[in-house]
Amino acid sequence: MKTSISPTSAVSLTAICAISAVAFGAPLRYAEDRAPSIVNPVFATTMSEARINELVFEGLFTDDQELRSKGALASSFQLAADRKSMTVDLRTDVTWHDGEAFTSKDVVFTVNAMKDAGTASTESGRVAWIASIAAEGDSRVKINFTSEQWAPDEKLHFKILPAHKFTSTTIKRTDPFRTQPVGTGPYQLTSFNGDNSISLVKYAGWYGTAGLAEVAMREVADTNYQAKLLMYESLEALVRVLPRDIAALKADRRVELYPYQTNSWWYVGFNMKQPRFQDLLVRQAIHRMVDAKGLLEPVGTGDLVTGPFVPSSPFYNHDVLPLPADPNASKTLLESAGYTLQGRQWMDKTGQPLKIRLTAPEGSDVAQDVVINLQSQLQLQGLSVEPEFLGSAEWKQRIWKDRDFDLIVSQWSFDRNEDIYEQFHSKGTRNFTSYNSPEVDGLLDQARTAPDPQQKRALLRQAHATIAREDPMVFLWTLDSYSALSTKVKNVVIHPFYFFTWANEWSVAQ
C-alpha cells in the first residue's frame, strides 16, 4: 500500500514607545508570558517551547488545514501488508539551517535519541510504539512497529533533529543546541537576546514558500500590557487573549480576533506520594469542596470536564458527569477518613489542623485567579490553605523532580493524538502526581497498541471513567480561547494545538 503525500520581558507602559521605535523591518512580533528556556523538541514541556519549535523544526508528517496527516519531510510511505512495518521515502531537497543535507541518518538518530533512556526525553512516549528503525540509503527509512498500526503517519509528527550536531544519542538538556538550534523549518533562530526575546529570520534555503521575513518572540511577563502593546502596534500577535481584553480588542479596527479550539484542560492535582492523599476518601472529600463552575466564571468561558480529554474528543466519556460541590458529602467523607471538625477547622488524626499548600505556576493570570478563588472555597469548608506561585526553574525542580507539593493547579495541553500515557501511566515521564493504577496502566498499554481505532476509543473511554473514579485530580474545564492579530497580518489560519504550524503562509503588510 503506497501513499504519496503533498509537501507542504516584561514590558511596562513606559516602554511601549521605545519598542515601537525600533526598526524591525515589519516582522511578526508576538508575545509570550514567559520566554522558552530551551529550544530542543525532545525536551519540550511548555506551549511556548512547542510554538517556537513549529517555526524552526519539522517532522516527517504534519497537519493540513483539515487536520489530516500530510507529508513534511516525508514524500511518500508504504505500509506493509501485515501493518507491522513501513518504509518512508524522504524529500531530497531539504537542508538544515547550517547548510548540511537532510538525510535518513537524521531520522534514525532522532528516534534512537528519543528512545535512549539517557536522554530522558519528555517526548519519549511518541516513539514507544517503534521497535526499531534503519536507514535504507540516504532518502529512505524502514520503521518496525511493536504491534500492528493502522495510521502510523499520524504518529510521526514529532520533530527531527540534525544528527551531525550531536556526538551521541544521549542528549543532555544542557547541550549548547538548546540555544543554538538547527532545524529544517521555514524560520531560522538567529539569537536569544538580553531582554529574553528571541529573533528568527526566514530561512532562504527552505524548500517551501514563507511569507514572513522575520519573526520575533517577545517576553511580556505582565499580561496586563499585552493587549495594549497590540493596540499600540508594538506587537502583531497575541497567542492568548485574556477574557477581560476581548471587548477592547474586538472594538479596535486594527485588530482581528481568532477563536480556536485547544486540546487542553485545567485541573487540581493531588501529590499521591503523601500518605494522606493516598486515601481515596480524602481525595473525594476535597473534590466535593470544589465548585468548578464557580472557579471558571471569573476567568472566562468553557466546558467543564470530568476526565483527561476535552469534550470534543472521541475518547471523552460523556457518561461520566461532573460532581457538584457538596459540603455535606465532603464532611461525611472526611469523617470516614478519620478527620474531625473542631469549630470551623478540620483536624487530622494527630490533632493538627489540616493544612494544604496550593501551588501554581507564576505568571499565569488564570492560575492566579483560580488559586485565589479555590483557596477561598476550601477555607470556607475548614481547610487551612497556603497558596504559592513558582517560577519556571523552581517549578521544574520542585514539581517535576522533587515532587514537593500538596495540591497543584495547572493545565495540560495535547496534540491531535491525545496521548495521556505520560501523565497517567505509573511509568509516565510526566506523572509527577505519582498516580499509580494497575487498571489504568493496563488500559493505556492496550490503547497504545490497539490496531483497531474503535478498540482504542473504547479503552480510553474506560480509562477516563476509571481515572474519574479514582480521583487523582479534580478535573476542571477546558477554556474557550482567542488569539488576536493585527489586521496587517494576512492569510492567517491558526493551528488549534500549536498555533504556528501554518505560519509560513502568513505575511505582514508593509
Secondary structure by P-SEA (a helix, b strand, c coil): cbbbbbccccccccaaaaaaacccccccccccccccccccccccccaaaaaaaaacccccbbbccccccccccccccccccccccbbbbbbccccccccccccaaaaaaaaaaaaccccccccccccccccccccccccbbbbbbcccccccccccccccccccccccccccccccccccccccccccccccccccbbbbcccccccccccccbbbbbbccccccaaaaaaaccccccccccccaaaaaaacccbbbbbbbbccbbbbbbcccccccccaaaaaaaaaaccccccccccbbbbbbcccccccccccccccccccccaaaaaaaaaaaccccccccccccccccbbbbbbbbcccaaaaaaaaaaaaaaaaaccbbbbbbbcaaaaaaaccccccccbbbbcccccccccccccccccccccccccccaaaaaaaaaaaacccaaaaaaaaaaaaaaaaaacccbbbbbbbbbbbbccccccccccccccccccccbbbcc
